[in-house]
C-alpha cells in the first residue's frame, strides 16, 4: 500500500502531505477536489486515498459514494477540521477506514497509514484463508464440511462410473440437482450431455413427447420429427427431477426404458437404442407413495438401486457458516456490493434458524440482506422478520405443537414476566405496570413460577 492520492482543496495542505509522505517512501499524487481525484484513478490507481471531508463541488462523502459505485478497492482515510467531526464519522459509516483531525501532526498521518496497511494485510490473509477453506470443503460445485455431506461425497465418487440408476432424495432446496451433476461430472460420461427435466413442471399431455420425442403427424402440432430428452442425453446423464410427480401411465413406459434401454417416439413403430444413465430425484417418500398406490412398486425397486439421501440444512449447522460466506462473496461480484461480513448477532440468528427452505432459502436470504443492508456488515435488522421471529421464545413455544391451553398460557406468562423484569432492571412495580397486572398478582406469579430477578 505505497501509492497514495491526497485530495484537498487547500494547496498548502497538499504540498505538506506530498513532502511528508514522499519522505516516508510513499508514491504520492495530489488532487484539488473529488472530481479531480476520480479523474486520476485510471492513471494512478492509488492504494490509499487521503481526502478532506469538506470541499467545494464534490466533498469526501460524495467521493466515497463514487468510489463505491466504481467498486474501487482503495482504502479511504478522511481528514476533518474541528467543526466537521460529525461529517467524518458519517464518512466512516459510509465506508471510510479512519479519520484524522485538522490541524494534524505528521506522526498522526503516518500512524493512520500504517494502521491501514496492517488492516489490509490482515484482510488479505483472512481472504486467502477463507478461499483455502472453501477450496478444501468444495466437492464439484457443492460446498460442505458436515460428516453427512462428506459421506455423500465419498458415495458419489464410488458410484460415479457405474451406469446403475441413482435415487437422490431430500427436502426441496437441499441441492439434489447439484449432487446429480456431481455424479455426472465425476463419471466417464462427463464429456457427454447432462440433461435435467422437472417431471412436475410439464403438463401430462406434453411430458411423454418431451421425454421420448415424436414423429411428424403424431398429434396436431407435431409438424416435424423431434428427439426427446432420452435421445438428447444419449451417452450422458438424464436427471428426472421430482420423479414422484410422474403420471402412472408414463411410469410404465419409464420402467420399459430402464429394462430394455430403448425408447419409442410418439407416433413411431420402431424402437431406438439409447445409452443414457438415469438419476432420479424427489422430495417425496416414494415408499409411502407406493403404499398409497400413486407410484408403481416395480419402478420404485428399479429406481432405488443406489439411494442417496441429502439431509436438511437444519441438521448440518456446520455447513451454514461456509455457505453464508460463500454467498456473500459470490453476490459481491454479481450484485456489485461491498459487504465484508456478518455481525455476531446476525450470524447467531442465521445459525439458529431452522431453514425449512434449506440452502435455497439461505441463498435468497443472504441476497436480500445484502441488497437492503445499510452498512458493509450485515446486521439482524437486515434479515427477514420470519428469521427474527423464529427465535422469539413465544414463537418457539407456539411452534412446538403444544395444544394444552393451560401449559401454553403458563409458558407465555413466564416469558413475558421475565422480559418485563429484564426491561425494568428488576423493578417489580414498573414491571407490573408493563404487564398490566397488579403488583400483588406479579409477586404471586414470580413465587409460583420460581422466577428470579437476576
C-alpha positions in Angstrom: 0.0 0.0 0.0 2.6 2.5 -1.1 0.5 4.6 -3.6 -1.4 7.5 -2.0 -3.7 10.0 -3.5 -4.1 13.2 -1.4 -7.3 15.1 -2.1 -7.7 18.6 -0.5 -8.8 22.0 -1.8 -6.0 23.8 0.1 -2.8 23.9 -1.8 -0.6 24.2 1.2 -2.1 21.0 2.8 -1.5 19.1 -0.5 2.1 20.4 -0.5 2.8 19.5 3.1 1.4 16.0 2.7 3.2 15.3 -0.5 6.5 16.3 1.1 5.8 14.3 4.3 4.7 11.1 2.5 7.4 11.1 0.0 9.9 11.4 2.8 8.5 8.2 4.2 8.8 6.3 0.9 5.3 6.7 -0.4 4.4 7.4 -4.1 2.2 10.4 -4.0 -0.2 12.2 -6.3 -2.5 15.1 -5.4 -5.9 16.3 -6.4 -7.6 19.6 -5.6 -11.1 18.0 -5.2 -13.3 15.0 -5.6 -13.8 15.3 -9.4 -10.0 15.6 -10.0 -9.5 12.6 -7.7 -11.8 10.5 -9.8 -10.1 11.6 -13.0 -6.7 10.5 -11.5 -7.9 6.9 -10.7 -7.2 5.3 -14.0 -3.7 6.8 -14.5 -2.5 6.5 -10.8 -4.7 3.7 -9.2 -4.0 4.5 -5.6 -3.9 2.0 -2.7 -5.0 4.7 -0.2 -7.0 7.9 -0.7 -6.4 10.6 1.9 -9.2 13.1 1.5 -10.6 16.2 3.2 -14.2 15.7 4.1 -15.5 19.1 3.2 -14.5 20.6 -0.2 -16.3 22.6 -2.9 -18.4 20.8 -5.5 -17.5 17.2 -4.6 -16.7 16.6 -0.9 -15.4 13.5 0.8 -18.8 11.9 1.2 -19.6 12.2 -2.5 -16.1 10.9 -3.4 -16.7 7.9 -1.2 -20.1 7.2 -2.9 -18.4 7.5 -6.3 -15.6 5.1 -5.3 -18.2 2.6 -4.0 -20.1 2.8 -7.3 -16.9 2.2 -9.2 -16.0 -0.7 -6.8 -12.6 0.8 -6.4 -10.6 -1.1 -3.7 -8.7 1.9 -2.3 -8.7 2.4 1.5 -10.1 5.8 2.3 -8.9 8.0 5.2 -10.7 11.3 5.7 -9.4 14.5 7.2 -11.7 16.9 9.0 -11.3 20.2 10.8 -12.6 20.5 14.3 -16.2 21.5 13.3 -16.6 18.7 10.8 -16.1 15.7 13.1 -19.7 14.6 12.6 -19.1 14.6 8.8 -16.0 12.4 9.3 -18.0 9.9 11.4 -20.6 9.9 8.7 -17.9 9.1 6.2 -16.7 6.2 8.3 -20.2 4.8 8.4 -20.2 5.1 4.6 -17.1 3.1 4.3 -14.0 5.2 5.2 -11.4 3.3 7.2 -10.3 6.1 9.6 -10.2 9.9 10.1 -7.6 12.4 11.1 -8.4 15.7 12.7 -7.1 19.0 11.4 -4.7 20.5 12.2 -2.8 17.2 12.3 0.7 16.2 13.4 2.9 14.4 10.9 3.1 11.3 13.1 -0.7 11.1 13.1 -0.9 10.8 9.3 1.9 8.2 9.2 0.4 6.2 12.0 -3.0 6.2 10.3 -1.4 4.9 7.1 0.5 2.1 9.0 -2.7 1.0 10.7 -4.4 0.9 7.3 -1.6 -1.2 5.9 -1.8 -3.6 8.9 -5.6 -3.9 8.4 -5.2 -4.6 4.7 -2.6 -7.2 5.4 -5.0 -8.9 7.8 -7.9 -8.7 5.3 -5.7 -10.3 2.6 -4.7 -13.1 5.0 -8.3 -13.7 6.0 -9.5 -13.6 2.4 -6.8 -16.2 1.5 -7.7 -18.3 4.5 -11.4 -18.3 3.6 -10.6 -19.1 -0.1 -8.5 -22.1 1.1 -11.2 -23.2 3.5 -13.7 -23.0 0.7 -11.4 -24.9 -1.7 -10.8 -27.6 1.0 -14.6 -28.0 1.6 -15.8 -27.9 -2.0 -16.8 -31.0 -4.0 -17.5 -30.1 -7.6 -20.0 -27.2 -7.0 -21.2 -28.3 -3.6 -19.8 -26.5 -0.5 -20.0 -28.5 2.7 -17.9 -30.0 5.6 -20.5 -31.8 7.7 -20.0 -35.5 8.3 -23.2 -36.4 6.4 -22.3 -34.4 3.3 -18.7 -35.8 3.3 -20.2 -39.3 3.3 -22.3 -38.4 0.3 -19.2 -37.1 -1.5 -17.5 -40.4 -0.8 -20.5 -42.3 -2.2 -20.7 -40.1 -5.3 -17.0 -40.8 -6.0 -17.6 -44.6 -5.6 -20.7 -44.9 -7.8 -19.9 -42.2 -10.5 -18.6 -44.5 -13.2 -21.3 -47.2 -12.8 -24.4 -46.9 -15.1 -26.6 -48.1 -12.2 -29.7 -45.9 -11.5 -29.4 -43.5 -8.6 -32.3 -42.1 -6.5 -31.5 -38.8 -4.8 -33.9 -37.8 -2.1 -34.2 -34.8 0.2 -36.3 -31.8 1.0 -36.7 -29.0 -1.5 -33.7 -26.7 -1.7 -31.2 -29.3 -0.3 -29.2 -29.5 -3.6 -30.4 -32.7 -5.2 -29.6 -31.5 -8.7 -26.1 -30.4 -7.6 -25.5 -34.0 -6.3 -26.8 -35.4 -9.7 -24.4 -33.0 -11.6 -21.5 -34.1 -9.3 -22.2 -37.7 -10.2 -22.1 -36.9 -13.9 -19.0 -34.7 -13.6 -17.1 -37.5 -11.7 -18.1 -40.1 -14.3 -16.6 -41.1 -17.6 -19.8 -39.5 -19.2 -18.7 -36.0 -18.2 -17.9 -35.1 -21.8 -21.5 -36.0 -22.9 -24.7 -34.0 -22.2 -26.2 -33.7 -18.7 -30.0 -33.1 -19.3 -32.5 -32.3 -16.5 -36.3 -32.3 -16.5 -38.7 -31.5 -13.8 -41.5 -34.1 -14.1 -43.9 -32.0 -12.2 -43.4 -28.8 -14.2 -44.6 -30.0 -17.6 -48.3 -30.8 -18.4 -49.0 -34.5 -18.6 -50.1 -34.3 -22.3 -46.7 -32.9 -23.2 -44.5 -34.8 -20.9 -44.4 -38.0 -23.0 -43.3 -36.2 -26.1 -40.7 -34.2 -24.0 -39.2 -37.5 -22.7 -39.4 -39.8 -25.7 -39.8 -37.4 -28.7 -42.4 -37.7 -31.5 -42.8 -38.3 -35.2 -44.2 -35.8 -37.6 -48.1 -36.0 -37.5 -48.2 -37.9 -34.2 -50.5 -35.2 -32.9 -51.9 -31.9 -34.2 -48.9 -29.6 -33.5 -46.3 -32.3 -34.5 -45.1 -30.6 -37.7 -41.7 -32.3 -37.7 -39.8 -35.2 -36.1 -38.4 -34.3 -32.7 -36.0 -36.1 -30.4 -36.9 -36.5 -26.8 -34.7 -35.9 -23.8 -33.6 -39.6 -23.6 -32.0 -39.2 -27.0 -30.7 -35.7 -26.2 -28.9 -37.2 -23.2 -27.6 -40.3 -25.1 -24.1 -41.2 -23.9 -24.6 -38.9 -20.9 -26.9 -38.5 -18.0 -30.7 -37.7 -17.7 -31.9 -36.3 -14.4 -35.6 -37.0 -13.8 -36.3 -34.4 -11.1 -39.4 -34.7 -8.9 -39.9 -38.3 -10.2 -42.8 -38.7 -7.7 -44.9 -36.4 -9.9 -44.6 -38.7 -12.9 -48.1 -39.9 -14.0 -48.8 -43.7 -13.7 -49.1 -44.3 -17.4 -45.6 -42.8 -18.0 -44.2 -44.8 -15.1 -44.9 -47.9 -17.1 -43.0 -46.5 -20.1 -40.1 -45.4 -18.0 -39.8 -48.9 -16.5 -39.6 -50.3 -20.0 -36.8 -47.9 -20.9 -34.8 -48.8 -17.8 -35.2 -52.5 -18.5 -34.7 -52.6 -22.3 -32.6 -49.4 -22.8 -34.8 -48.5 -25.8 -37.3 -45.7 -26.4 -40.1 -45.3 -28.9 -41.1 -41.9 -30.1 -44.8 -40.9 -30.1 -46.3 -42.0 -33.5 -43.4 -44.3 -34.4 -43.4 -48.0 -34.9 -39.8 -48.8 -34.1 -37.6 -48.6 -31.1 -34.4 -46.5 -30.7 -31.5 -47.8 -28.6 -30.3 -45.3 -26.0 -27.3 -45.3 -23.7 -28.5 -42.9 -21.0 -27.7 -43.0 -17.3 -30.8 -42.2 -15.2 -30.6 -40.3 -12.0 -34.0 -39.7 -10.3 -34.6 -37.1 -7.6 -37.6 -36.4 -5.4 -38.7 -34.7 -2.2 -41.5 -37.3 -1.7 -41.3 -40.6 0.3 -41.6 -42.9 -2.7 -42.2 -46.0 -0.4 -45.2 -44.2 1.0 -46.4 -43.3 -2.5 -46.2 -47.0 -3.4 -48.4 -47.9 -0.4 -50.8 -45.2 -1.4 -51.0 -46.6 -5.0 -49.6 -43.4 -6.6 -46.2 -44.9 -7.6 -45.5 -48.3 -9.2 -43.8 -50.8 -6.8 -41.7 -52.4 -9.7 -40.5 -49.0 -10.8 -39.6 -48.0 -7.3 -37.3 -51.0 -6.8 -35.8 -50.5 -10.3 -35.0 -46.8 -9.5 -34.0 -47.3 -5.9 -30.8 -49.2 -6.6 -28.3 -46.7 -5.2 -30.2 -44.3 -2.9 -28.6 -41.1 -1.7 -30.4 -39.0 0.9 -29.4 -35.4 1.4 -30.1 -34.2 5.0 -31.8 -30.9 5.6 -29.7 -27.8 6.3 -31.0 -27.6 9.9 -29.3 -30.9 10.8 -25.9 -29.8 9.5 -25.2 -26.4 11.1 -21.5 -26.5 10.4 -22.3 -26.1 6.7 -24.3 -22.9 7.3 -21.3 -20.7 8.1 -19.5 -21.9 5.0 -22.5 -21.2 2.8 -23.1 -17.7 4.3 -19.5 -16.6 3.5 -19.7 -18.2 0.0 -23.0 -16.5 -0.9 -21.7 -13.1 0.3 -18.5 -13.4 -1.8 -20.5 -14.5 -4.8 -23.1 -11.8 -4.5 -20.5 -9.1 -4.1 -19.3 -9.9 -7.6 -22.7 -10.5 -9.1 -24.5 -7.5 -7.5 -21.6 -5.1 -7.3 -21.9 -4.8 -3.5 -19.1 -4.5 -0.9 -20.4 -6.5 2.1 -17.5 -7.5 4.3 -19.3 -10.0 6.6 -22.0 -10.6 9.1 -22.3 -9.2 12.7 -22.0 -11.7 15.6 -25.7 -11.4 16.4 -26.9 -11.7 12.8 -24.7 -14.8 12.3 -26.1 -16.3 15.5 -29.7 -15.8 14.2 -28.8 -17.3 10.9 -27.2 -20.3 12.6 -30.2 -20.9 14.9 -32.9 -20.6 12.3 -34.4 -23.9 11.1 -34.2 -23.2 7.3 -37.3 -25.0 6.1 -36.4 -24.0 2.5 -32.8 -25.3 3.1 -29.8 -24.0 1.0 -32.1 -22.2 -1.5 -33.8 -20.2 1.3 -30.4 -19.3 2.8 -29.1 -18.1 -0.5 -32.1 -15.9 -1.1 -32.0 -14.6 2.4 -28.3 -13.5 2.1 -29.0 -11.9 -1.3 -32.0 -9.9 0.1 -30.0 -8.8 3.2 -27.1 -7.6 1.0 -29.4 -5.6 -1.2 -31.1 -3.9 1.8 -28.0 -3.5 4.0 -27.2 0.0 5.3 -23.6 -0.8 6.2 -20.9 -3.2 4.9 -21.6 -5.7 7.7 -25.0 -7.5 7.7 -27.0 -6.7 10.9 -30.0 -8.5 12.4 -32.2 -5.7 11.1 -31.2 -6.7 7.5 -32.6 -10.2 8.0 -36.3 -11.1 7.2 -38.8 -10.8 10.0 -39.5 -14.5 9.9 -35.9 -15.2 11.0 -36.0 -12.8 13.9 -39.5 -14.0 15.0 -38.4 -17.7 14.8 -36.0 -17.1 17.7 -38.7 -15.4 19.8 -39.4 -17.7 22.8 -43.2 -17.2 22.4 -43.0 -18.2 18.8 -40.8 -21.2 19.6 -43.3 -22.4 22.2 -46.3 -21.8 19.8 -44.4 -23.7 17.1 -43.7 -26.7 19.4 -47.1 -28.3 18.7 -48.3 -27.9 22.3 -52.1 -28.0 22.4 -52.7 -27.5 26.1 -54.1 -24.0 26.8 -53.1 -24.2 30.4 -49.5 -25.1 29.7 -49.2 -22.6 26.8 -50.6 -19.7 28.9 -48.3 -20.7 31.8 -45.2 -20.8 29.5 -46.1 -17.4 27.8 -46.7 -15.8 31.2 -43.3 -16.8 32.4 -41.6 -15.4 29.2 -43.5 -12.1 29.5 -42.7 -11.7 33.2 -39.0 -12.3 32.6 -39.0 -9.8 29.8 -40.7 -7.2 31.9 -38.3 -7.7 34.8 -35.3 -7.5 32.4 -36.6 -4.3 30.8 -37.2 -2.7 34.2 -33.9 -4.0 35.6 -35.8 -5.9 38.3 -38.2 -3.1 39.3 -41.3 -5.2 40.1 -43.7 -2.2 40.5 -42.8 -0.9 37.0 -42.8 -4.5 35.6 -46.4 -5.0 36.9 -47.4 -1.8 35.1 -45.9 -3.0 31.8 -47.7 -6.4 32.2 -50.9 -4.6 33.1 -51.4 -6.7 36.3 -51.4 -5.8 39.9 -48.2 -5.7 41.9 -49.6 -8.4 44.2 -50.5 -10.6 41.3 -47.0 -10.3 39.9 -45.4 -11.2 43.2 -47.6 -14.3 43.4 -46.7 -15.4 39.9 -43.0 -14.8 40.5 -43.2 -17.0 43.5 -45.3 -19.6 41.7 -43.1 -19.8 38.7 -39.9 -19.6 40.8 -38.6 -16.6 38.7 -35.5 -14.7 40.0 -34.8 -11.1 39.2 -31.3 -11.9 38.1 
